Amino acid sequence: MTYANVVIDESAPCPFSFNGFHAPGDFNAHLLAGELAIVPLMAEHLRLCRESEETGRLFRAQLERVHAIFIPRADGEWSHCNLSIRLNGVPSDYDSLREDYRWQIDCCLALQWSSFHFQERAFFQDREPVAKSYSLRLRATELIEMSKALYADNRVECLNGNASCIGWTHYLAERLGVEFPANYKSLSQQFNERESASIFLDSLSRTLQEQQAARRSVLPCPPPRPRR
């Protein structure tokens, strides 16, 4: 999880390698085998975390450090703080690679993030009982509008570096229990181009005002003051 080493040797029969695996499918099989192997260890850690609040706090702090390694990109894909790329023995950067190599890197990084997220959720499940009683009906465009409004109003702080709108949207979607839109980039562009930037927020405000007005209309009138 903590490293992402890409080696591309175009003279080799299998030119692409991510952490020693030549295809996203091979890497996924490795991750799944690892997840199954650590289930007993995860169960023991969960037991210790439940028995000691301090142990749970320290262990979750370490998970959050690993979480910070994964960086959401503006196109909705993931990057990695420790991403290292060597092309034919020479250090290279992601943007200079061919599209097929970038696609394979994106697949492996997404699989790596998904595997970590599966493990992370196991240690935060004690926060979920109340949340499981509720479900938020929020469309993708509404999530983006709400996240952009909070981001634009400087209500967002990133504890691991500079805040980004897409990173904040990922965080908000996870905390609200809604799915992050796969077409975030195109929806975000549509949001920027539409005439009104607050359709969803205007609707919430209007509904709240109507409920407040209805509540005031049914409040009992105060008793008349006695005449002197």
N, C-alpha and C positions, 0 to 999 in steps of 0.2 A: 504493500500500500504506500510505503513512504518513498519509493523511487519509481521512475518511469524511464527506462533506458531503451532507446530506439537505435538499432544498428541496421543500416541499409548497405548491403554489399551487392552491387548490381552485377558482379561477375560470378556470384554464387548461384547454385540451382534454386535456392529459396532466398531471395535477396532481403526480405523484410524480417525483422526480429524485434519483438517487444518483450523486455525482461526475459529474453531467452526463448520465447515462443514465436513460431513463424506465421501464425494465423490467429485472428480473433477467436475462432472456434476452439483452438488448442488452449489459448489463454483462459477462455471461459471454463473449459473442463477443469483446468488447474484450480481456478478460483472455487468452483463448486466442490471439488474434492477437499480443498482446504476448509471450506465452511462446514462440511460434514465432519471433518476430523476434529474441529475445535468445539463442537457442540458440548461435550462433557466439560471442557475448560470454561466455556461461557456459563454453563449452569453453575459451576462452582463459584465463579466470580459474582454471579447474580446473588447467590446465597450470602456471600460475604458482604456485598453491598447492602442487602436488606438487614443484616445483623448489625452493621455499623454505618451510621450516617456519614461519618468522616471518611471511611473507606469508599463509600459510594461517591462522595463529592470529589475525592482525589482521582478516582478511576474515571469519572465522567470528564474531569478536566483534561486528562490525557486523551480521551476520545475527541474532545473538542480541538485539541492541538492537531490531531490527524485530520479532522474535518477541514481545518484551515488550509491543508495542503492542496485541496481540490478547489480550483478557481473557475467559476462560470464565465464563459466567453460571451461576447455580444451576439454571436450567432446562435446561442442556445446550447452549444456543445460545451465540453469541459476541458480545462487545461490542468496542469500539474506544476506545483512550485518547483519540483525537482526534475522536470522533463529535460532529458539529455538526448540529443540527436547527433549521430555520426553517419555521414553519407560518404561511402567509399573511403573510410578512414579519416575523414575531415569533419570537424565540428560544423554543424549546420543549424539553421533555424526552420521552424515549422512552415512559415509562409513561403519559403523558397523551394519547398518540395513539390513534386508532382501531385496531382489531385488524388490518384489512387493510393499513394503513400499517406497523404493526409487523412484520407477516409479510413484506412486501417488504424492509424493512430487514434482517431476519434472513437472508433469502435472499442478499442482496447481501454481507452481512458473511461468511456462510459461504463464498460463492464467492471472496471476497477472501482469506480465510484458506487455502482449499484451493489457490489459485494460489501464494501465498507458500510454503506447505508443500512444494509440488512443486519450487519453485526451491531451497528450503533443503536438501531431501534430496540434491540433486545435489552439494552441497558437504560433505556428511557421509557420502557413500557409501564413503569410504575406511575408515570405521569398521565396515563391515558384513561383510567376508568371513567372519570367525568366526561372527558371528550367523546368517549364511545357512545354516550347517550344523545349526542347531537350530531347533525350533519349540516354543513353549510352549502346551500344551493347558490353557487357563484359561477357565472359564466367566465370564460377566459378573458373576454374583453373587459368585464367588470373587475376582475383581479388586476389586470394591467392598469386600468384607470385608477383604482384605489392605491396601488403601489406607487404609481407615478406621482399622485397627489401628495402622498406622504414624503416621497423622496424630494420633490420640488420644494416642499415646505421645510426642508432641513430637519425632519424628524428622525432621520436614519443615521446611525453611527455604526461603522464597521470596526470591530475590535482588533482585526488582524491586518489592517491596512486601509487603503482608500475605498470608500463605499462606491458601488456601481449599482445602477438601477436594475440590471438583470440579476445581479447577485442578491439584491434586496428582494426582488420578486420571487426568486427561488426560496429564500428564507421565509417570506410571508406565506407562500403556497404551502410549504411544509408545516408551518405552525398552524395554519387554518385547516389543514387536512384536505386541501383541494389539489387537483393535478396541475402541475406546471404545463402550460400550453406548449406543445411540440412546435407549433408555428409561431412562436413568440416574436420572431423578427418581423414577419409580415403583418401580424396583428399590431405590433408596436408602430409600424410605419403607417398603418391605416388610422391608428389613434392620432398620430401627429398630423394627418391630412384632413381629418374630419372637421366639420365646422364647430361643433361643440366639444370641448374637452372634458365635460363633466356631466354627461347624460346620466350615468349611474348615481353619482353623488347628488345631482339635482333631484333625482327620484327619491333617494333616501331622505334628503332634507324636506321635500314636499310631504312625504308620508309622515315624518315625525311631526311636522307642523300641524297636519290634519289631526293626528292623534292627540296632540296637546290641546288643540282647539276643541275637539270633541270632549276631552276630559274636563276642560273648564266649563263647558256648557252644562254638564250634569252635576257640578259641585253644588251642594246645598247653599242657599242664600243665607247670609248671616242674619241672626234675629234682629228685629228692629230695636234701636236704642230706646230706653224708656224716656218719656218726656219729663222735663224738669218742671 
